[in-house]
Amino acid sequence: MEKTHYKQEINMTPELMARIEELCSHYPADKRKSALLPVLHDVQDAHDNWLSIELQDKVADILQILPIEVYEVVTFYTMYNRRPIGKYMFEFCQTSSCCLRGTEDLMDYTCEKLGVKIGEPTADGLFEVRGVECLGACGYAPMMQLGDFYKENLTKDKIDQIIDDCRDNKIILHDK
Amino acid sequence: MSKKILLDQINVPGIRTYEVYRKEGGYASVEKAIKAMTPDEVVEEVKKSGLRGRGGAGFPAGMKWSFIDKKSGKPRHLVCNADESEPGTFKDRYLMEFLPHLLIEGMITSSFALGANLSYIYIRGEYMWVYKILERAIAEAKAAGWLGKNILGSGYDLELHVHCGAGAYICGEETALIESLEGKRGNPRIKPPFPAVSGLWANPTVVNNVETIASVPWIVNNSGDDYAKIGVGRSTGTKLISASGHVKNPGVYEIELGLTVDEFMNSDEYLGGMYSDRPLKALIPGGSSVPILPADLIYKTTNGEDRLMTYESLSDGGFATGSMLGSGGFIVYDDTACIVRNTWNFSRFYHHESCGQCTPCREGTGWLEKVLWRIENGQGREEDIDLLWSIQSKIEGNTICPLGDAASWPVAAAIRHFREEFEYHIRFPEKIKNRNHFVAEPFSQVKHLVTKQTV
């Protein structure tokens, strides 16, 4: 049976709380719930890129909404992770235009090189490979998303270089 | 060379910054609209321009604006739909990434026309670096006095924010986008009421695509009549086309509507022909949801006229012989592309992206994906093609939002134009087993084998 509950240390720093209040100020005072999606992005980024149930409850508390209102959003949108994931998540676009330019071969190559199957992190927790639907980079195919950024016009050599850069800690995941 | 009204400044160094954009004449439309025009006059110019929504549906933008409820006394909102997620479409990202102030200028001028004091740009969550670019540009525009209280001393106030989604194609549908902006799942709403009457937080709201809003500054600066002179018939102005697949020069192009498909496909100014110099097999002109066209219907209509890059010419003959301009997501296939695998790929996409609210879409897209997968894997049954046809026909027109149609049309068109390829997969499973993913036998050979066996 798939594990559904993972422990996570919650660390709502003053900087993160200030950012949440800034996001809430973008909407009328009685519409704090509207900030939910952007808030979840920032909270997830600050917590190793995933959201435990406890963390979702914390967000509900801050936005003054019910926990179920957070759960139903987190389970609907694909960018929220409900379990720990590889630090470097290679999200390959697997929609038509990318496939026409060889995404499927590149995904096979990457999985083989990292010794993983799609959706399973490496033993050291550093990498994970995932296929996602259209990322809007069809003219620069094949491509993948890594953190906040796109890696486009990929080749096997470029994949090798990206993996090396990740291992050498040279990759920036978030634009802050 | 086509006239450029959106991308004419794209190569100006530093155009992404406020300083350079302003120096190049940016924000002139805001100045003109607020100082010299009434909101209704701005709406009138947009109506005269004939500008049609560039998100895919092609509904006249000025008419959409004129539906907004001004009598209710409720706050009004303009929401920019930057949730670009249609496979094959990547034009809005290009515009926002390199010309963020053009979009912001369009948002201010359009918000003024609609009487909106609180507006949003809803951008897909995956475009996070573009989100940051827009956030910085909005801060620059605000610091320069183009946003906030009493803009240009006119008494007009506008707050503009960028809001990010989190990975859901359905949020490109305007009512699903509004639900998402309210912090909920992106479930489309039943219309009516339309957003112009009851939209964001039940307030009158207009939702327009990025490209549509970015066209407004030019229209206000130059007049709607001048805009209407560009293009052909009811397809006025220019259009961003994003090209991908088997072409030499994929990318984003601004074309005058009315250019021939042949020139766009084959001239060096645009796509430069097939990248492998292999024969053209098929083309999708407007994003994954519009019908695919086989090679013999691409350059000429059934009347033998040149097929043009216009809303009307691309749909000539309905779905039997035409397609749609849609979002301008131009996907090109050479003769190595497997149409069955491509159709399955799209069906998987729509199944994944269905919000699950309507049964025909939630269940039907899954059925399409499963049946297509077994055909693609050499386990298809003789009756499967008719089964696919039956399923897609029961989804089309039977859902709250157009995602059902979008899931249905690619399957119908693929069967309509490439039935022999489906039959080939079913009758010759051994021939498709060890090939490489998307790679197919040349269609002429497939047709020959299927026909020979049938005879």
Interface residues (C-beta under 8 A of the other chain):
Chain A: H26 Y27 P28 K31 K33 S34 A35 L36 L37 P38 L40 H41 L63 I65 E69 E72 V73 F76 Y77 T78 M79 Y80 Q94 T95 S96 S97 C99 L100 R101 E104 D105 V132 E133 C134 L135 G136 A137 C138 G139 Y140 A141 Q145 D148 F149 Y150 H174 D175
Chain B: E84 S85 E86 P87 G88 T89 F90 R93 L118 R124 G125 E126 Y127 M128 W129 K132 E159 H161 H163 C164 G165 A166 G167 A168 Y169 S180 L181 E182 G183 K184 R185 G186 W201 S242 A243 S244 G245 H246 P250 G251 V252 S288 G329 I331 Y333 A337 R341 N342 N345 F346 F349 H352 E353 C355 N436 H437 F438
